[in-house]
């Protein structure tokens, strides 16, 4: 398994062998589904709330007598079938969190990386230097590499502040430190771009923890 290596000018400079321990794992779709579902559930706030019939204003007096009016029986104007009445079985605040183990998260990340590697959607840029944050320079670089307009996950070292600032405002580009990437980040992107060769070795250390 290998990935295209690009220079700082965006021109292809060769290929890099990807470690089988990270990019050669058999993809477990059931595990990916479980982990991604958990990530999405854990992102939900769970703060939706509507008032039930006991919480809306009104009630107390019977709207009209039980018989003799020709109208349907009514006991309270807070009934869910009345306008401005309470909501029947409405949402209440709840915790949607799903627990997944560290082993599941790690294996799912390996599966996601491996899936992108099989599709030949993993690339590496070497020699990239940003003495100052320049979004236009980063956008030009992605155009030269040929992935501009794609959904890109740009993986950077945590210390590369200027690279982060240069890429964060580009449409469809997500910039993440190598330690912060999860399976959902990889699967939401069609291309994975590492900004230095050293990140591949660092990635092996990250996923082995």
C-alpha positions in Angstrom: 0.0 0.0 0.0 1.4 3.4 -0.9 0.4 7.0 -1.3 1.4 9.8 -3.6 4.1 12.2 -2.3 3.8 15.8 -3.3 6.4 18.6 -2.9 5.7 22.0 -1.4 4.8 23.3 -4.9 2.0 20.7 -5.2 3.9 18.6 -7.9 4.1 14.9 -7.5 7.6 13.8 -6.2 7.1 10.0 -5.8 5.3 7.6 -3.5 5.5 6.6 0.1 4.9 3.2 1.5 2.1 3.2 4.0 2.4 0.9 7.1 0.2 -2.1 6.9 -0.5 -1.9 10.6 -2.5 1.4 10.0 -3.5 1.3 6.4 -3.8 -2.4 5.7 -6.4 -3.4 8.2 -9.4 -5.4 7.1 -12.4 -3.0 7.1 -15.1 -4.0 9.6 -18.2 -2.2 8.4 -20.3 -3.3 11.4 -17.8 -1.8 13.8 -17.6 1.4 11.8 -21.4 1.7 11.9 -21.4 1.2 15.6 -18.7 3.8 16.3 -20.0 6.4 13.9 -23.5 6.1 15.3 -22.0 6.6 18.8 -20.1 9.7 17.7 -23.2 11.2 16.1 -25.3 10.4 19.2 -22.7 11.9 21.6 -22.8 15.1 19.6 -26.6 15.6 20.2 -27.5 18.1 22.9 -30.7 16.4 24.0 -32.2 19.7 25.1 -35.5 19.5 23.0 -38.5 20.1 25.2 -42.2 20.8 24.8 -44.9 21.4 27.4 -47.3 18.7 28.3 -51.0 19.3 29.3 -50.0 19.8 33.0 -47.5 22.5 32.1 -49.3 24.8 29.7 -51.3 27.7 31.1 -55.0 27.3 31.5 -57.1 24.5 32.8 -58.9 24.4 36.1 -62.5 25.1 35.1 -64.4 22.8 32.8 -64.9 24.8 29.5 -68.7 24.0 29.3 -71.1 21.6 31.0 -71.0 17.9 30.1 -74.4 17.7 28.4 -76.9 19.7 26.6 -74.7 22.0 24.5 -74.5 19.9 21.4 -70.8 20.0 21.5 -68.3 17.3 22.3 -67.4 16.7 25.9 -64.5 18.7 27.2 -62.8 18.6 30.5 -59.9 21.1 30.1 -58.6 23.6 27.6 -55.1 22.1 28.1 -56.1 19.0 26.2 -53.7 18.1 23.4 -56.5 18.2 20.9 -57.2 21.9 21.7 -55.4 24.8 20.1 -52.7 26.0 22.6 -53.1 22.8 24.5 -50.3 20.6 25.8 -48.2 18.4 23.5 -48.9 14.7 23.8 -45.8 12.5 24.2 -43.5 15.5 23.2 -39.7 15.4 23.5 -38.1 15.9 27.0 -34.4 16.5 27.8 -32.5 13.3 27.6 -28.9 12.0 27.3 -28.2 10.3 24.0 -24.7 9.3 24.9 -23.5 5.9 23.8 -20.4 4.4 25.4 -17.7 2.8 23.1 -14.5 1.3 24.3 -11.0 2.7 23.6 -10.3 -0.5 21.6 -13.3 0.0 19.4 -12.4 3.7 18.7 -8.9 2.7 17.8 -9.9 -0.2 15.5 -12.6 1.9 13.8 -9.9 4.6 13.1 -7.7 2.0 11.5 -10.6 0.7 9.4 -11.4 4.2 8.2 -7.8 4.9 7.2 -7.5 1.6 5.5 -10.7 2.2 3.5 -9.3 5.5 2.2 -6.0 3.9 1.4 -7.6 1.1 -0.6 -9.4 3.8 -2.6 -6.1 5.6 -3.3 -7.4 8.6 -1.5 -4.4 9.1 0.9 -1.8 11.7 -0.1 1.3 13.3 1.6 2.9 16.7 1.2 6.5 17.0 2.2 8.5 20.2 2.9 5.5 22.3 3.5 6.4 25.5 5.3 4.1 28.4 6.4 6.0 31.1 8.1 2.7 33.0 8.3 -0.9 32.1 7.8 -2.0 32.5 4.2 -5.3 30.9 3.1 -4.7 31.8 -0.5 -1.4 30.0 -0.6 -3.0 26.9 0.9 -5.9 27.0 -1.6 -3.4 27.3 -4.5 -1.5 24.3 -3.1 -4.7 22.1 -3.0 -5.4 23.2 -6.6 -1.9 22.2 -7.7 -2.3 18.8 -6.0 -5.6 18.3 -7.8 -7.9 17.9 -4.9 -9.4 21.3 -4.7 -13.2 21.2 -4.2 -13.0 17.7 -2.6 -13.9 17.0 1.0 -10.5 17.0 2.5 -9.2 16.0 5.9 -5.9 17.7 6.4 -3.9 16.0 9.1 -1.2 18.2 10.7 1.2 18.1 13.7 -0.3 19.8 16.7 2.5 22.4 16.6 1.7 23.7 13.0 -0.5 26.6 14.0 0.0 28.5 10.7 -1.0 25.5 8.6 -4.1 25.2 10.7 -5.0 28.9 10.3 -4.3 28.7 6.5 -6.6 25.8 5.9 -9.5 26.2 8.3 -11.5 28.7 6.3 -11.3 26.8 3.0 -14.6 25.3 2.0 -14.9 21.5 2.5 -11.5 21.4 4.2 -11.2 20.0 7.8 -7.9 20.6 9.5 -7.1 18.3 12.5 -4.1 17.5 14.6 -3.0 13.8 14.1 -3.9 13.1 17.7 -7.4 14.4 17.4 -8.6 12.6 14.3 -11.3 10.0 14.7 -13.1 7.5 12.4 -15.9 9.9 11.7 -13.5 12.6 10.5 -11.9 10.2 8.0 -15.2 8.8 6.7 -16.7 12.3 6.2 -13.8 13.2 3.9 -13.2 11.8 0.5 -9.4 12.7 0.6 -6.9 12.4 3.5 -3.9 14.7 3.2 -0.9 14.4 5.6 1.2 17.6 5.6 4.5 15.8 6.3 6.0 12.4 5.9 6.9 12.3 9.6 3.2 12.2 10.5 2.9 8.6 9.1 5.4 7.4 11.8 3.7 9.6 14.4 0.3 8.1 13.4 1.6 4.6 14.2 2.5 5.7 17.7 -0.9 7.5 18.2 -3.0 4.4 17.2 -0.9 2.1 19.3 -1.6 4.0 22.5 
